[in-house]
């Protein structure tokens, strides 16, 4: 997550049209004047009131219009899920809506929208109930295989070559555009080996897109957008940006090639609910993987970066992933404080956080070599709190020697140190050091670990198993 947030905001604010900004101010004033009386605490009433008080996306320019459109979709879906009895899904959807509202109001430096406190009240009225429900027991095979045993493509993509069998498309974006909207079954796109230089967007209406490459580093989607180039903010730098629910990908690399000297440069950004990425490589430097909102499973993935290279406010589980930091651009003469994760949880009622299970956390070969030359100068931290209620947990992970004994890094001063949850359970390896960790981190009790399982944290037993 961006360290230079003020610069990020200024860059993005320049993109808001003056007319839209004026309309936004008038709309906000009207909402404040006509703000409905706070409804009774019944959860459905709170959601209905939040929807009624929600600002109109049409009053805003990009990216606020996108954030608020998605926020309304999520709020309405939360109400539908609540009324059908699916409480966990309702909470995840409302958690995402709260994030989109927050992002827009902070981008424009305006007060929170009237729908924001109502959404927060809904979350906090039910989160305790969801946490005290009986946790489902862990089962190693409860989720099933996330991908079909035999791939039957709906569309094919490949690089043209003499004598090769032609494919349906030469770009991944064209294949995604050809998929039907709101499909219930998966639309499977196979992508041949090669380097695809494009910025891929999978919009809200393109649901259940499934990408299958020919292997990490064999099939590569790459681009090089970064903050400050053409006034881009972090949100718009993503090489691959996914909003459509049910997204899955396997055997592929997503890369932002802006380089170590660039500002924030996202390789992958996701707002997709019930998303699975398996054997996928995420390659970048600062802000590599933006797990922004909703429920994600990253299984046996490889993630590289420098600063906050896993960030966002999703409910995301990283299972058996290899996470390695790489050297920064300053060179061997300057020290480096690299950080794996920066979680952006903004409200105690949100059902979000990052859980790393059975992962390897270390430096790549170049970083380890520099560490061995100057161990006090090359440091890796497990995480730091981007927002006030940040939640990060490492469960049975192997931590390499480049991980600092104190483990965690503050964001700024004592910000969030009393409200965050940064924990470990059964860490192993030379970087595991439960006696030297900072006092504001936790060694998580075993009886609490089950809350952060695939079954309980993201309800994976209900949706990860592949359905034909």
N, C-alpha and C positions, 0 to 999 in steps of 0.2 A: 504494500500500500504506500501511496506516495508520501514521501517525507516532506517535499516542498509543496504542501497543500495550498498555501496562499498563491503561489505561482500558478498552480493547477487551476484554482478558482478563477483568477484573473484571466487566464487564457480562455477559459470556457465562457466567462461572462461576456467577452467581446463578441461572442457568436450570437448572443441573444438580440433579436431585432428590437429597435427602440419602440416600435408600435406595439409589439408583443409585450415588452416590459411594462409599458404604460397600461395595457389591458390587464396584465397580471396584477398590477397594483390596485386597479379599480375592482377587479374581481375579488382580490383579497380583502379590500375594505368592505365590499358588500357582504362577503361571507362572515366577517367579524361582526358587522352590524346585525345580520340576520341569523347569526349562529344559534342553532336550536338549543333549548334548555337541555342540560345533560339528562339523558334518559335513565330509567331505572337500570340497575346493574345486571338485568337478565342478558346473557351473552348475545342472543340473536338481536335484541333491541339495540345493543351497542353497535353491532355490525351494520344494521340498517341505518342508524344515525350517522355512522362514519361514511357510508356510501352517499347519503343525502348531503353531507357537508363537504364531500370531496371536491376539490377544484376541477374545473373543466380543462382537459388537456389541450383543447383548441385555443386556449388563451396564451399558450406558451410556444416558444420555439424549441428546436432541437438543442440539447438532448432532453430538456425538461418535459416536452410533450411526450417523448417516448417513455420516460419514467412514470408519468402520471397515467398514461394509457394502460401500461402494464399494471400499475397499482390498482386501478379500478377493476381490471380483469381479475386480479388476485382477490380483491375484497369480495366481489360478487361470487367467485368460486368458493371462498371461505364460508360464506353464508349458506351456499348450497350444500357444502360438505357438512357443516354443522347440523343443518336440518335433516340430513340423511344419516346422522349418527357417527360420522367419521371425524372425531375430535382431533386426532393427531394431524390429519391433512389440513383441517381448518386452521389450526395454529401455525403450521408451516406457511400456509398461504398468507395469513394475516401478518406474519413476521416479515415476509417479503414485501408486502404492501407498505408496511411501516418504513422499510429501508428506502423504497423508491420515493416516498413522500419526504423523507429526511434529505435524501440526495438533492432533490429539486429545491427545497427551501434553503439549504446551505449553499447550493450553487448560486442562487440569486441573492443570498444574504438577506432574506426576509424571515419574519417570524414563522413558527410552525403553523401549518395549515390547520383549520378547525377539525379536520378529520383525523389528525395525528393523535391528539390525546384520547379520542374515542377508540381508535385502533389499539393504542397502548392499554387502555382500560380493559378492552376485550381480552387481550393477551394475558394480562396479569390476573384477570378474574378466573382463568381456567388453567393456567400453566401448573399451578400447585396440584390441581386435581389430576392432570396428566402425569405428573412426576410421582404421585403417590399410588398410582395404579400398579397392580402387580406386574413386575417386569417379566417379559417372556424369557424362558431359559435359553441359554446359548446352545446352538447346534451348528456344527461345522458344515452341514449339508442342507440347512433350512432354506437357503436362498436359491439353490440350483444354478445351473449354467446360465450365464447372461447372454450367450450367443448361440445361434443354431449350430448343430454339428455339421451340417452341410449348408454352404452358402449358396443361395439362389438369388442372384442379383435382379433388382428391378431396373437398374441402370448401371452402365459401366463407364469408367473414365480412364483414359490412358494417354500417354505421350505418343504422338504419331511416329512411326518408324517404318522404313521400307520393308515390305513383305510381311509385316505383322497384321494380325487380324484387327480390323477397325473396331473402335469402341463407339458407344453412343455419343460421348461428349469428350471434349479435350480439356475442359475446366470443371472443377468440382462445383463451382457456383451454378453453372448451367444445369448440372445434374440435380442439384437441390431445387432449383427453380422449376424443374419439370415434375417434381413430386406433387401429388394431389394435396390440397389443403386439408388439415384436420383428419388425416388418415388414422384409422384405428389400428390396423396392422402396420408392421414396420415396412418402410420403404428402404430397401437395401441397396447401397451404392458401393460397388467395388472399385478401388482405385489402384491402378497399376503402379509399379515401381517408377520413380522419377521425382523430380523437383517441380512443384507447382507453385509458381510465384503469383499469389493472389491473396486478397483479403476476403475471407469466406464469412458470409452472414447467413445464419439459419433463423428466419424470423418466427414470430409467435405462431403463425398459422401453419408452419411446416413442422408438424408433430411426428414423433416416432421415426426420425431419420436415423439410419444406421450406416456408418461409414466403416468399411473394411479395407485396410491397405495390405501391402505385401510384407510388412515388417517395419519395426522402428528403424529409422535411418535409411530404409529402402524407399518408402513412400513418405515424402516430406511436403507439407504445406508451409510456405514461408513468406514473410513480408517484413517490412522494416519501419513501420510507423513508430514514432515516439513523441512524448510530450514536448511541446514547443515548436514542432514542425507543422507549419500551416495552422498554427493556433490550436492544435489538437490537445484535448485533455486525456487523462489516462483511459477513460471509458472508450474513447474512439481509437485507441492505438492497437486494439486486439487484432492479431492475425486471423484468428477464428473466434467468432462471436456467436453464441447460441442462446436463443430465447425459447424456441419451440420445445415443448415438454417431450419426455421420453427419448431424448437423444442418447445414442450409444456410438462408441467408436472403439476400434481395435486395430492393433498392428500398424501404427502410423506415428509420425512425428509432427507436432505443431511447433513452429519456431518463430520467434521474433529475432531477426538478424540485425537489429539496430546497433548492437555492439555494446561493449562494456562502458564506453565513454558517453553513451546516450543517457537521457533522462528516462523516466518510467516508460517501459515498452512491454506491453502485454502480448504473450503468445496465445493465450486462451482465456476467454471470458465466458462464464455460463450463468444464466438465469433459468436453466432448464430443470424442471422437477422430474424426479425419478430417472436420473441420468446415470449411465454406467460407462466408464472409460477403463479399458483393460489392455494392458501391454501397449500403452501409449507413452511416447516421450514428449515432455514439455521442455523446450530449450530456450533459454533467454538469460537475462541478467537481473535488473531491478524490475520487480512486479511481473514475474513470468506467468503465474497462474492465478487468475482472478476468479475465485469461487464466490461469486457475488451473492446469490440467493438460492433458495430452495434446496432440495435433497440430492446429493451426489455420492456416488461410490467410485473411487479411484483404486483399481486393483492391479497390482504388479506393474505399476507405472514407474517411469524414470523422470525426475524433476531436477533441473539445474538452474542456478541463479546466484545472485549476490545479496541483495537487500530486500527483505520482505517478499521473497519470491513465491510464497503461497499466501494470498491475502483475500479479504472479502468477508461476507457475512452469511455464507451458506451453512446448512447442516451437512458437513462433508466428512466422510470417512475415507482415510487413505490406508489401504490394506496391502501389506507386503510390498510397499513401494521403496525404491532406491532414491534417496534425496541427497544430492551432492552440491555443495557450494563451489563456486569457481572464483578465480582472482578478479578483483576489481581493476579499473582502468588506471589507478594512481601509480602503479608500478611497485617494485620491491622496496623503494625508499620510504614509502608511507604505510602506516598501519591500516588494517582493515577490520572493521567490526561488521561482519556479515550476520544476517538474521534469516532464519528459515521462514517463520510464520508471523503474520500480523493480522490478528482477528479483529473484525469491525462490528462486534455485537453492541448495539446502541441502547438496548432496553432489557431489563431483567426478565421480562416475560417472553422474549424471543427464544424459539426452540433451536437456536443455531450454535455453531461452534465447530472447531476442527479437532478431529480425533485421528491420531496416527497409530495404527495397530501393526505390530510386527514389522516395522520398517527399519531400514538402514539409513542412518544420518551421518554424513561424513563430508570430507572435501574430495574434490577430484584430484588427479595425480599432480597437477600443477599447484593447486592450493596446498596440498600436503607437503610438497617439496619446499614451498615458501615458509610454511609453518615450522618445518624442521630447522630452517635457517634462523628464523626469528619467531619463536613460539609465543612471545608476549605481544607480538604485533599482528599476527594473523589469528583472528578469533572467530568462532562460530557460536551463535546463540540460538537456542531452540525457538524463541519467540519474544515478542514484545506487544504490549497492548495498544493497538491503533485506536480503539474506542473504549468507552468507560466500562463496559461489561464483557470485555474480551474473555473468550473461553477456549482454551487449548489443552489437549491431553495427549500424552505419549504413553502407550500401553505396550509393554514388552518389546521395546525397540532397542536395537543395537546402536550405540552412540560412539562414534569414532573419537580418536584422541584430540581432534581439533575443536571439539565441543568444550567450551569453557567450564571450569568447575562450578562457577556460580549459576550456570545454566541459562538464565533469562536476563533480558535487558530492559530497563525502564524505557518508556517512550520519551517522557520529558518530566524531570523532577519526580514528584510523587503522584502524577496523574494516573488514576485508575488503580492504584496499588491496593486500595481497600475494597474495590468492587470487582476486580477481575477474578478469573479462576484459571491458573496455569498449573497443571499437575502432571505427575508421572506415576506410573505403576510398573514396577519390576523392570526398570531400565537396566541394560547390560552393556558391556564393553568398556573401554578405557575412558570414555566420556561420561559414564554413569557415576555420579558422585552425590549421594543423598545427604551427606554430612556438610557439604560446602555450598549447597544451593542457597539462593537469596531467600530471606525470611518470608517474603510475600508469595512464594510459590508453595505448592503442596505435594506431599507424597500421598497419592489417592488411596484410600482404604479399599481392600479387595471387594468388600460388599457393595461399593459404589460403582465399580467398573462396569457391571452389567447394564447400568443405565446408558452407557455409551456404546453398546453393541450395535451391530447392523440391524438386529431385530427391533431394539427399543429406541435407538436414537433417530433412525431414518425409516423404520418399518420395512426394511428391505425384504423380509420374508413374504411380503404381499406383492412385490412387483419386480424384483431382480430376475427371478427365473424367466427365461425366454418363453414367450407365448407366440405360437404360430398364428 
